[in-house]
């Protein structure tokens, strides 16, 4: 054998032996906290023991707009957070809110959360969260600041589009699905804004007052579900005060309810610039301070002032360690210290998911004489009218603005779907900043275009400019802006085949024109696949299955915060807003007060029909840990494949305390072929019959009779049955 070849073999064998021994040596030298096979708590304690006092403090406050400092010698990287409940926000900063100018910070844009809630499908929310988690990993983000689950108390809330409507049960189900999706990708989800952040007017200073029943029955359940069922890793405190104390440093909310009563082991993050005092931040439950407007990051309340307080003995070291543990627990649970898969960005699967969620959430509000779907073979011309038909929406809305890879406006989707078979004309009809003369000319041109077309499609509604659906400011009215009511009336008079598509994130009034058009669609803000989703609905490629997650009132005065009620109720007086309506939010108000809405909570039509039969109620069996449930047969009795949301409401017949007329306590979305029947089984939560008793700090299910109402909306009840609780039960 050649000597060179012998040397090569010897060297190869030596290298193989070294390589074989390397993992063993690495394992022996690896700190416990770096070993992903070790239990999370063991890793947390090991890493905690290695941190200096200064390093601990450094983990509790920002070192840029969206990061915390790295600790290189321990392998702790910079933690990156990102806004974007419906996508990963474009990068800003590092020390301001201006776009960074990066070319690698695009992302997939889903519908806003009000549209996701309108799917009434937690699996859609989970699919959306999964995509956002994958894209967050690809973009290098560790914590996604969403979902938002604040209840729609008033339709004027400028941020309603980012939330999930008026019902705590629906919001909780959608939130849990979303959180599970995001966190399945080793990215932390941060549910927000805890708590009672239900208006943008004076949001940084307004003090919220409400009774304990209202707090626990309406404004906390979605957060509780996020914590106890979704196992969310982060909770963001709100800007507003609650009972006189800022929510991001509120002992009752953060320590007593969140951490003690609910057993939350993750970390509480302040909203940006929502921290105000070192002592209150330290003692009242805040674990990470972000966005405080100071000249230097070391001047934050949980930075040098906290360090000095520890060193002087003002603050206990044990409380500091608890905050650090919570930060480390989130990092280790999401494998920030380990090798994570790289993630993916804007794949075909992501685009398909965005379009499906948009399609599943659009609501067919009205459809007289089967005006929809449009038959492409029988139409020669369509006039598309309305500024929103050609307006791009996703890169707006302040903190939720998304820098999408593309956005297909409704007009483009309609043109693509018609694919040369129909003559399409476009006329904006209105413009948000049009002067009087221009506005009149735009309207006249739109009416003329409609009069010459077989069908007119008006795409109107709201947009994300300040004063409408935008962070920082509430709406002044629920009426359509920019003269749209008159535009719709005139177009409908010129063309009786006028279809109205509304793009908005909150309810709008339909003054003087609803009875003059045959069909109305609420599309919400459908994201970057907007045009395709809307066109698919209009032309019957998909069958609408969305349901309203909020009541559409006929007029604002019909709502609990309407103008017929006091300023103390909304927007507040002398710095305080009082929730005088108590439990009666949304449909609870309309049903209990017997006020007819424009469109009720849970409403949504289909291109097919559904029949309900054979309702069976099964009582709970506590001995076998079996909850109460309902079963019913659902049949697609129409000509098309479609999906129906079976909704279960509970009415207590003779309660000893005030209860709303009915409350949503279960639902299931079922897809059926024409003629197909399925038995729908819906279990009811153990607390479905309960109210919160402040005297006992407990949930009480009173003995007595309850009526279970099963139907297609809160006002379209198809079946009902009785259920009797033989004894009163109490649960802390």
Legacy VTK file of the C-alpha trace (Angstrom):
# vtk DataFile Version 3.0
C-alpha trace
ASCII
DATASET POLYDATA
POINTS 732 float
0.000 0.000 0.000
1.268 3.447 -0.889
2.581 5.342 2.193
0.539 8.438 1.350
-2.606 6.353 1.169
-1.753 4.766 4.556
-1.348 8.207 6.135
-4.671 9.298 4.658
-6.452 6.299 6.187
-4.869 6.888 9.584
-5.840 10.571 9.495
-9.365 9.680 8.413
-9.721 7.194 11.270
-8.418 9.778 13.733
-10.863 12.420 12.515
-13.715 9.909 12.727
-12.794 9.091 16.326
-12.623 12.762 17.228
-15.957 13.421 15.559
-17.550 10.499 17.383
-16.322 11.768 20.727
-17.331 15.397 20.080
-21.022 15.076 21.008
-20.098 13.394 24.273
-17.652 16.140 25.125
-20.187 18.777 24.136
-22.859 17.135 26.260
-20.538 17.063 29.256
-19.687 20.751 28.849
-23.222 21.926 28.011
-24.857 24.016 30.752
-28.148 22.563 31.890
-30.094 25.596 30.636
-28.809 25.012 27.079
-30.018 21.406 26.986
-33.439 21.240 25.267
-34.005 17.765 26.735
-34.147 19.133 30.258
-37.425 20.265 31.884
-38.282 23.916 31.309
-38.266 24.803 35.016
-34.884 23.171 35.570
-33.466 25.189 32.681
-35.041 28.384 34.041
-33.518 27.906 37.503
-30.099 27.058 36.104
-30.014 30.141 33.890
-31.382 32.354 36.639
-28.504 31.320 38.886
-25.967 32.470 36.282
-27.338 35.999 35.819
-25.830 39.025 37.485
-28.095 41.638 39.044
-27.504 43.970 36.112
-28.284 41.216 33.618
-31.537 40.413 35.393
-32.614 44.034 35.196
-31.638 44.124 31.517
-34.191 41.431 30.737
-37.057 43.522 32.111
-36.982 46.522 29.780
-36.480 47.404 26.133
-33.232 48.354 24.437
-35.010 49.492 21.247
-38.603 49.940 20.132
-39.177 46.197 19.803
-36.236 44.397 21.445
-34.592 43.597 24.747
-30.853 43.357 25.225
-28.809 40.260 24.478
-26.512 38.609 27.020
-23.866 37.188 24.682
-21.687 35.305 27.178
-24.717 33.204 28.181
-25.959 32.737 24.631
-29.086 34.832 25.219
-29.919 36.642 21.974
-31.785 39.867 21.543
-35.520 39.211 21.868
-37.558 40.573 18.996
-41.230 41.432 19.234
-43.616 42.459 16.501
-47.053 43.965 16.185
-49.531 42.472 13.817
-52.572 40.509 14.923
-53.212 39.672 11.245
-49.630 39.501 9.982
-46.047 40.330 10.960
-45.657 44.110 10.950
-42.963 45.853 8.926
-39.832 46.771 10.854
-39.467 50.216 12.416
-36.896 52.024 14.430
-34.797 51.134 16.162
-35.565 54.259 18.202
-38.557 55.748 16.392
-41.759 54.704 14.653
-40.558 55.387 11.128
-40.342 52.447 8.712
-36.873 50.964 8.716
-36.674 50.771 4.941
-35.807 47.078 5.033
-36.546 45.032 1.933
-36.989 41.731 3.778
-39.881 42.685 6.077
-42.834 41.772 3.900
-45.419 39.284 5.150
-48.714 37.594 4.391
-51.717 39.692 5.424
-54.820 37.952 6.763
-58.202 39.543 7.420
-58.408 41.705 10.520
-59.582 39.880 13.636
-63.212 41.002 13.407
-63.324 39.131 10.084
-61.657 36.104 11.642
-64.252 36.081 14.423
-66.933 36.208 11.713
-65.781 32.789 10.504
-67.047 31.337 13.806
-64.386 28.722 13.198
-61.506 28.218 15.664
-59.763 26.041 13.069
-59.545 29.019 10.704
-58.034 31.026 13.546
-55.548 28.238 14.246
-54.535 28.022 10.581
-54.014 31.781 10.545
-51.964 31.693 13.753
-49.824 28.877 12.371
-48.932 30.901 9.284
-48.180 33.990 11.361
-45.954 31.883 13.626
-44.060 30.486 10.633
-43.560 33.942 9.157
-42.543 35.379 12.528
-39.788 32.751 12.753
-38.628 33.551 9.234
-38.575 37.244 10.144
-36.633 36.557 13.350
-39.447 37.475 15.753
-39.855 35.771 19.134
-43.088 37.313 20.448
-46.130 38.263 18.376
-48.274 40.978 19.957
-51.727 39.525 19.428
-54.491 38.531 19.425
-56.629 41.390 20.716
-59.721 40.232 22.580
-61.215 43.447 23.946
-65.002 43.366 23.802
-66.866 45.660 21.407
-68.743 47.716 23.982
-69.447 50.550 21.557
-69.569 50.369 17.753
-67.633 53.654 17.705
-64.404 52.087 19.015
-61.769 52.898 16.410
-59.981 49.643 17.113
-62.964 47.292 16.838
-61.520 45.910 13.600
-58.592 44.457 15.599
-60.842 42.680 18.093
-63.330 39.812 17.916
-66.714 41.387 18.474
-69.122 41.709 21.360
-69.361 38.221 22.840
-66.874 36.817 25.380
-67.523 33.162 24.517
-67.000 33.605 20.771
-63.924 35.788 21.362
-62.437 33.174 23.662
-62.921 30.305 21.201
-61.335 32.216 18.321
-58.490 33.464 20.529
-57.611 29.974 21.744
-57.384 28.692 18.179
-55.219 31.630 17.108
-52.857 31.265 20.081
-52.462 27.535 19.585
-51.479 28.172 15.979
-48.871 30.832 16.732
-47.303 28.973 19.648
-47.151 25.683 17.728
-44.363 27.382 15.766
-42.173 28.140 18.810
-43.248 31.781 18.816
-44.904 33.337 21.864
-48.340 34.868 21.501
-49.270 37.950 23.547
-52.998 38.411 24.203
-54.027 42.042 24.621
-55.069 44.570 26.009
-55.638 43.493 29.611
-58.164 44.808 30.515
-61.223 46.990 29.786
-59.557 48.816 26.864
-62.819 49.345 24.998
-62.384 52.800 23.490
-59.632 54.851 21.898
-60.927 58.197 23.172
-58.601 59.273 26.027
-57.246 55.730 26.069
-54.022 56.694 27.854
-55.773 58.303 30.785
-59.418 57.217 30.953
-60.415 55.498 34.196
-62.834 52.580 33.775
-65.381 51.775 36.456
-67.586 48.686 36.355
-69.046 46.196 38.809
-67.455 42.811 39.489
-70.096 40.785 37.677
-69.603 42.813 34.509
-65.838 42.445 34.760
-65.881 38.682 35.244
-68.780 37.816 32.934
-68.079 40.123 29.977
-64.579 41.595 29.895
-62.375 38.846 31.377
-63.593 35.495 29.932
-61.722 35.729 26.618
-58.481 36.535 28.481
-59.129 33.677 30.891
-59.646 31.267 28.008
-56.417 32.498 26.410
-54.528 31.785 29.642
-56.102 28.565 30.861
-57.009 26.902 27.558
-54.731 28.520 25.002
-51.793 28.546 27.461
-50.766 31.914 26.086
-47.230 32.832 27.123
-47.598 36.619 27.299
-50.275 39.096 28.322
-50.115 42.783 27.406
-51.425 45.331 29.871
-53.717 48.083 28.609
-53.270 51.861 28.490
-56.366 52.808 30.452
-56.821 52.939 34.193
-59.024 50.415 35.929
-60.567 51.569 39.196
-58.071 54.385 39.401
-54.872 52.436 38.653
-53.182 52.049 35.266
-53.892 48.590 33.869
-50.236 47.796 33.125
-49.394 48.195 36.815
-52.673 47.134 38.401
-52.440 44.802 41.406
-56.014 43.528 41.096
-55.775 42.696 37.406
-52.205 41.443 37.177
-51.368 39.910 40.546
-54.710 38.905 42.023
-56.735 37.821 38.973
-54.190 36.923 36.301
-51.348 35.383 38.271
-53.007 34.210 41.477
-56.548 33.228 40.487
-55.830 32.030 36.947
-52.374 30.599 37.619
-50.674 32.493 34.790
-46.948 31.620 34.728
-45.932 33.638 31.674
-44.955 37.282 31.551
-46.902 40.536 31.537
-45.727 43.091 28.975
-46.701 46.738 29.149
-48.297 48.316 26.159
-45.850 50.749 24.581
-45.523 53.758 26.900
-48.105 52.361 29.333
-45.793 52.206 32.378
-45.811 55.192 34.750
-44.177 54.436 38.079
-41.325 52.206 39.236
-42.884 51.142 42.530
-46.236 50.253 40.975
-44.587 48.449 38.045
-42.405 46.439 40.438
-45.041 45.522 42.983
-48.187 45.291 40.885
-47.303 42.628 38.360
-45.444 44.079 35.350
-42.646 41.826 34.047
-41.421 43.621 30.917
-41.562 47.338 30.159
-41.697 48.423 26.527
-41.943 51.703 24.659
-41.642 54.151 27.548
-40.893 57.636 26.235
-37.563 58.298 27.920
-34.329 59.751 26.569
-32.434 56.551 27.315
-33.512 52.937 27.781
-31.701 52.770 31.100
-34.083 55.464 32.355
-37.087 53.134 32.050
-38.990 52.489 35.273
-37.809 48.863 35.347
-34.234 49.810 34.406
-31.814 51.878 36.533
-34.519 53.090 38.965
-35.385 49.454 39.710
-31.711 48.510 40.011
-31.156 51.312 42.493
-34.219 50.222 44.457
-32.885 46.678 44.708
-29.451 47.865 45.775
-30.901 50.170 48.424
-33.162 47.465 49.840
-36.359 49.210 48.766
-37.466 46.223 46.674
-37.183 42.530 47.550
-34.828 40.425 45.390
-37.364 37.586 45.362
-39.821 39.702 43.373
-37.106 40.505 40.846
-36.343 36.811 40.459
-40.014 36.077 39.827
-40.074 38.590 36.978
-36.873 37.192 35.513
-38.175 33.624 35.773
-41.255 34.620 33.801
-39.127 36.165 31.053
-36.817 33.154 30.929
-39.747 30.734 30.960
-41.145 32.293 27.788
-37.732 32.243 26.101
-37.026 28.618 26.979
-40.538 27.370 26.201
-40.288 28.837 22.695
-36.732 27.478 22.226
-35.163 30.885 21.755
-31.926 29.416 23.174
-32.107 26.351 20.927
-32.031 25.650 17.213
-35.429 26.522 15.760
-36.584 25.703 12.225
-36.132 28.731 9.987
-39.803 29.282 9.202
-41.303 30.214 5.839
-42.675 33.319 4.179
-45.499 33.928 1.705
-45.761 30.399 0.391
-48.655 29.301 -1.789
-50.077 27.587 1.298
-49.928 30.865 3.222
-51.719 32.721 0.428
-54.389 30.016 0.247
-54.909 30.196 4.010
-55.290 33.983 3.883
-57.890 33.717 1.126
-59.822 30.913 2.868
-60.100 32.827 6.139
-61.289 35.885 4.199
-63.905 33.839 2.356
-65.097 32.049 5.502
-65.607 35.317 7.367
-67.560 37.360 4.832
-71.215 37.740 5.818
-74.144 37.763 3.415
-76.447 40.195 5.212
-79.256 40.380 2.666
-80.072 38.479 -0.522
-83.589 39.123 -1.803
-84.805 37.044 -4.732
-81.446 35.248 -5.016
-79.750 38.383 -6.336
-76.484 36.632 -5.532
-74.582 34.761 -6.742
-74.159 36.472 -10.074
-74.421 34.227 -13.136
-71.429 35.105 -15.269
-73.085 33.592 -18.350
-76.109 35.899 -18.130
-74.435 39.253 -17.466
-72.879 41.407 -20.158
-71.814 44.452 -18.131
-71.041 45.424 -14.547
-70.417 48.891 -13.141
-68.098 48.668 -10.144
-68.550 51.767 -7.990
-66.897 53.042 -4.821
-63.487 54.223 -3.694
-63.004 51.047 -1.621
-63.196 48.995 -4.813
-59.757 50.260 -5.772
-58.324 51.223 -2.381
-55.503 49.247 -0.806
-56.109 48.810 2.909
-53.518 46.500 4.463
-50.707 49.045 4.910
-52.842 51.210 7.210
-54.469 51.142 10.629
-51.412 52.210 12.647
-49.922 49.366 14.745
-51.696 46.674 12.728
-50.458 47.898 9.336
-48.942 45.101 7.256
-46.368 45.427 4.485
-47.828 42.690 2.310
-46.160 41.050 -0.677
-49.185 42.066 -2.706
-52.764 43.196 -2.242
-55.608 42.459 -4.623
-58.283 45.166 -4.307
-61.937 44.200 -4.942
-61.950 45.732 -8.437
-58.958 43.668 -9.535
-60.530 40.505 -8.173
-63.789 41.143 -10.010
-61.957 41.893 -13.274
-59.849 38.738 -12.946
-62.880 36.572 -12.206
-64.874 37.993 -15.129
-61.847 37.177 -17.325
-63.005 38.996 -20.439
-66.530 37.571 -20.331
-68.114 40.694 -18.858
-67.578 44.355 -19.687
-66.358 45.981 -16.451
-66.397 49.741 -15.863
-65.197 51.513 -12.733
-66.363 54.770 -11.198
-65.156 55.797 -7.722
-68.435 57.500 -6.804
-66.906 59.230 -3.792
-63.498 60.168 -2.426
-62.581 60.607 1.223
-61.205 64.137 0.758
-63.313 65.342 -2.141
-64.513 68.942 -2.228
-68.182 69.721 -2.828
-67.954 70.164 -6.571
-65.776 67.094 -7.034
-68.044 64.988 -4.795
-71.106 65.922 -6.853
-69.294 65.137 -10.114
-68.062 61.756 -8.833
-71.569 60.800 -7.771
-73.135 61.880 -11.076
-70.577 59.863 -13.047
-71.218 56.771 -10.900
-74.987 57.020 -11.359
-74.534 57.349 -15.121
-72.263 54.281 -15.202
-74.766 52.256 -13.161
-77.649 53.172 -15.436
-75.848 51.654 -18.432
-74.823 48.361 -16.781
-76.669 45.105 -16.204
-75.467 45.033 -12.593
-73.984 47.670 -10.286
-71.630 46.601 -7.486
-70.936 49.310 -4.920
-67.854 48.632 -2.774
-68.043 51.140 0.067
-67.828 51.268 3.833
-64.992 52.657 5.929
-61.204 52.812 5.765
-58.251 53.088 8.121
-57.800 56.866 8.166
-58.051 58.522 11.579
-61.593 58.815 12.813
-62.769 55.565 11.275
-61.188 52.121 11.716
-57.872 53.194 13.174
-55.875 53.078 16.368
-55.865 56.241 18.460
-59.270 57.724 17.670
-62.887 56.609 17.858
-65.510 57.132 15.178
-67.909 60.043 15.589
-70.861 58.255 14.010
-71.920 54.855 12.714
-73.210 56.421 9.496
-71.375 55.787 6.253
-69.036 58.707 5.468
-68.314 60.655 2.282
-71.925 60.839 1.089
-72.204 57.111 0.518
-75.828 56.861 1.700
-76.951 59.250 -1.031
-74.682 57.534 -3.552
-76.241 54.131 -2.849
-79.777 55.543 -3.015
-79.138 57.202 -6.364
-77.323 54.214 -7.879
-80.094 51.847 -6.717
-82.683 54.141 -8.311
-80.723 54.032 -11.575
-80.158 50.268 -11.460
-82.374 47.971 -9.370
-79.731 45.226 -9.616
-77.392 47.016 -7.215
-75.224 44.917 -4.909
-73.563 46.610 -1.913
-70.270 45.247 -0.537
-69.165 46.871 2.703
-65.511 46.998 3.709
-65.342 47.893 7.393
-64.191 46.698 10.778
-67.255 47.640 12.787
-71.016 48.070 12.351
-72.371 50.753 10.057
-75.880 52.149 9.661
-77.671 51.742 6.341
-79.806 54.858 6.342
-82.429 55.154 3.661
-81.143 52.552 1.243
-81.245 49.035 2.714
-84.754 48.380 1.389
-83.749 49.667 -2.048
-80.983 47.145 -2.805
-81.484 43.384 -3.127
-78.192 42.209 -1.633
-75.630 43.388 0.927
-72.320 41.728 1.861
-70.133 42.601 4.856
-66.592 41.782 3.750
-64.702 43.356 6.721
-61.032 44.064 5.864
-60.234 40.808 4.063
-56.447 41.162 3.788
-54.181 40.816 0.778
-56.483 38.310 -0.981
-59.396 40.716 -0.608
-60.383 40.995 -4.264
-60.232 37.279 -4.967
-62.299 36.419 -1.880
-64.977 39.020 -2.678
-65.175 37.951 -6.325
-65.469 34.294 -5.341
-68.454 35.134 -3.141
-70.169 37.378 -5.686
-69.907 34.833 -8.497
-70.760 31.795 -6.390
-67.372 30.072 -6.387
-67.781 29.853 -2.632
-70.915 29.805 -0.539
-70.900 32.506 2.167
-70.854 31.079 5.693
-69.760 33.984 7.886
-71.889 35.152 10.810
-71.894 38.521 12.528
-69.723 38.654 15.669
-71.403 41.939 16.583
-74.871 43.459 16.374
-75.563 45.977 13.612
-77.891 48.612 15.136
-80.403 50.607 13.121
-79.086 53.775 14.732
-76.455 54.635 17.319
-79.060 55.716 19.864
-80.209 52.089 20.040
-76.873 50.965 21.511
-76.030 50.949 25.236
-73.487 53.747 24.748
-75.683 55.713 22.348
-76.326 59.409 22.366
-79.598 58.907 24.268
-77.524 57.844 27.283
-75.193 59.797 29.544
-71.681 61.068 28.844
-70.545 59.176 31.948
-71.297 55.974 30.036
-69.321 57.041 26.942
-66.919 58.597 26.209
-66.543 59.495 29.885
-66.823 62.514 32.125
-64.111 64.082 34.287
-61.689 61.377 33.234
-63.878 58.403 34.143
-66.128 56.189 32.032
-68.751 54.157 33.894
-70.080 50.944 32.377
-73.611 51.647 33.540
-75.130 49.091 31.154
-73.359 46.369 33.107
-73.807 42.949 31.535
-75.992 44.244 28.729
-73.450 44.560 25.942
-74.294 43.894 22.299
-77.107 41.418 21.727
-77.565 41.060 25.485
-78.732 44.704 25.438
-80.882 44.453 22.314
-82.583 41.227 23.387
-83.136 42.164 27.027
-84.420 45.638 26.129
-86.429 44.267 23.182
-84.820 46.623 20.659
-84.889 45.452 17.057
-81.426 45.541 15.472
-80.666 46.162 11.835
-78.942 42.764 11.720
-78.636 40.600 14.834
-75.572 38.991 16.371
-74.903 35.631 14.726
-76.761 36.549 11.520
-75.470 35.429 8.145
-77.226 34.045 5.052
-76.188 31.328 2.625
-76.822 30.393 -0.992
-78.434 27.238 0.369
-80.868 26.554 3.224
-80.588 24.547 6.416
-83.197 22.830 8.541
-82.865 21.902 12.207
-84.536 18.858 13.792
-84.489 16.432 16.708
-82.993 18.501 19.504
-81.773 16.411 22.414
-80.370 17.844 25.640
-78.120 15.752 27.864
-77.651 16.987 31.451
-74.206 17.082 33.007
-72.963 14.081 34.982
-70.517 15.443 37.545
-69.682 11.955 38.787
-68.367 10.989 35.372
-67.065 14.483 34.546
-69.395 14.733 31.546
-70.628 18.251 30.696
-74.141 19.052 29.581
-74.541 18.963 25.816
-76.979 19.306 22.975
-77.442 17.185 19.866
-79.543 18.090 16.853
-79.875 17.069 13.230
-78.808 19.643 10.658
-79.828 19.161 7.026
-78.712 21.057 3.952
-82.141 21.440 2.385
-80.999 23.623 -0.494
-79.225 23.216 -3.847
-75.603 24.024 -2.941
-72.862 22.759 -0.693
-72.561 25.066 2.276
-71.688 25.512 5.927
-73.918 26.548 8.808
-73.044 27.738 12.306
-75.303 26.060 14.848
-75.550 28.417 17.832
-76.616 27.510 21.369
-77.971 30.172 23.722
-79.072 29.742 27.328
-82.003 31.522 28.988
-82.498 31.122 32.770
-86.243 30.989 33.380
-86.438 32.381 36.928
-83.031 33.715 38.045
-82.589 35.234 41.484
-80.336 37.945 40.046
-80.463 39.976 36.842
-79.448 37.841 33.860
-79.440 38.783 30.179
-82.312 37.452 28.083
-79.991 34.947 26.444
-76.263 34.248 26.234
-74.179 32.344 23.691
-72.681 29.253 25.310
-71.781 26.988 22.395
-71.533 26.785 18.611
-70.281 24.537 15.833
-69.678 25.198 12.136
-70.820 22.281 9.988
-70.249 21.787 6.234
-72.893 19.819 4.336
-73.499 18.636 0.785
-76.961 19.257 -0.719
-79.412 16.907 0.952
-76.897 15.760 3.555
-77.812 15.479 7.242
-75.390 15.423 10.154
-76.006 15.119 13.861
-74.351 18.097 15.532
-72.969 17.563 19.036
-72.127 20.651 21.093
-70.833 20.240 24.654
-71.506 23.085 27.065
-68.862 24.548 29.336
-69.293 23.638 33.034
-69.897 27.341 33.720
-72.438 27.703 30.906
-75.320 28.134 33.379
-73.395 30.207 35.918
-73.228 33.830 36.932
-70.419 35.426 38.925
-71.236 36.091 42.567
-68.955 38.859 43.935
-69.907 38.050 47.535
-68.388 34.580 47.187
-65.827 35.434 44.469
-67.232 32.382 42.750
-69.337 31.167 39.836
-72.826 30.021 40.816
-75.094 27.758 38.764
-78.499 28.109 40.369
-80.891 25.218 40.572
-83.976 25.677 38.431
-85.132 25.525 34.839
-83.189 26.792 31.832
-84.303 27.062 28.229
-81.743 26.038 25.636
-82.202 27.910 22.367
-80.625 26.511 19.210
-80.599 28.454 15.998
-78.963 30.255 13.098
-78.584 33.597 14.895
-79.477 35.221 18.203
-82.823 36.207 16.657
-83.349 33.129 14.450
-84.024 30.353 16.968
-85.052 27.089 15.304
-85.279 24.690 18.280
-85.615 24.961 22.028
-85.680 22.581 24.969
-85.724 22.671 28.757
-83.002 21.595 31.137
-83.378 21.545 34.918
-80.527 21.865 37.404
-81.559 20.005 40.546
-79.088 21.722 42.871
-77.059 24.908 43.089
-73.337 24.478 42.523
-70.495 26.898 43.241
-67.060 26.991 41.664
-64.231 29.300 42.640
LINES 1 733
732 0 1 2 3 4 5 6 7 8 9 10 11 12 13 14 15 16 17 18 19 20 21 22 23 24 25 26 27 28 29 30 31 32 33 34 35 36 37 38 39 40 41 42 43 44 45 46 47 48 49 50 51 52 53 54 55 56 57 58 59 60 61 62 63 64 65 66 67 68 69 70 71 72 73 74 75 76 77 78 79 80 81 82 83 84 85 86 87 88 89 90 91 92 93 94 95 96 97 98 99 100 101 102 103 104 105 106 107 108 109 110 111 112 113 114 115 116 117 118 119 120 121 122 123 124 125 126 127 128 129 130 131 132 133 134 135 136 137 138 139 140 141 142 143 144 145 146 147 148 149 150 151 152 153 154 155 156 157 158 159 160 161 162 163 164 165 166 167 168 169 170 171 172 173 174 175 176 177 178 179 180 181 182 183 184 185 186 187 188 189 190 191 192 193 194 195 196 197 198 199 200 201 202 203 204 205 206 207 208 209 210 211 212 213 214 215 216 217 218 219 220 221 222 223 224 225 226 227 228 229 230 231 232 233 234 235 236 237 238 239 240 241 242 243 244 245 246 247 248 249 250 251 252 253 254 255 256 257 258 259 260 261 262 263 264 265 266 267 268 269 270 271 272 273 274 275 276 277 278 279 280 281 282 283 284 285 286 287 288 289 290 291 292 293 294 295 296 297 298 299 300 301 302 303 304 305 306 307 308 309 310 311 312 313 314 315 316 317 318 319 320 321 322 323 324 325 326 327 328 329 330 331 332 333 334 335 336 337 338 339 340 341 342 343 344 345 346 347 348 349 350 351 352 353 354 355 356 357 358 359 360 361 362 363 364 365 366 367 368 369 370 371 372 373 374 375 376 377 378 379 380 381 382 383 384 385 386 387 388 389 390 391 392 393 394 395 396 397 398 399 400 401 402 403 404 405 406 407 408 409 410 411 412 413 414 415 416 417 418 419 420 421 422 423 424 425 426 427 428 429 430 431 432 433 434 435 436 437 438 439 440 441 442 443 444 445 446 447 448 449 450 451 452 453 454 455 456 457 458 459 460 461 462 463 464 465 466 467 468 469 470 471 472 473 474 475 476 477 478 479 480 481 482 483 484 485 486 487 488 489 490 491 492 493 494 495 496 497 498 499 500 501 502 503 504 505 506 507 508 509 510 511 512 513 514 515 516 517 518 519 520 521 522 523 524 525 526 527 528 529 530 531 532 533 534 535 536 537 538 539 540 541 542 543 544 545 546 547 548 549 550 551 552 553 554 555 556 557 558 559 560 561 562 563 564 565 566 567 568 569 570 571 572 573 574 575 576 577 578 579 580 581 582 583 584 585 586 587 588 589 590 591 592 593 594 595 596 597 598 599 600 601 602 603 604 605 606 607 608 609 610 611 612 613 614 615 616 617 618 619 620 621 622 623 624 625 626 627 628 629 630 631 632 633 634 635 636 637 638 639 640 641 642 643 644 645 646 647 648 649 650 651 652 653 654 655 656 657 658 659 660 661 662 663 664 665 666 667 668 669 670 671 672 673 674 675 676 677 678 679 680 681 682 683 684 685 686 687 688 689 690 691 692 693 694 695 696 697 698 699 700 701 702 703 704 705 706 707 708 709 710 711 712 713 714 715 716 717 718 719 720 721 722 723 724 725 726 727 728 729 730 731
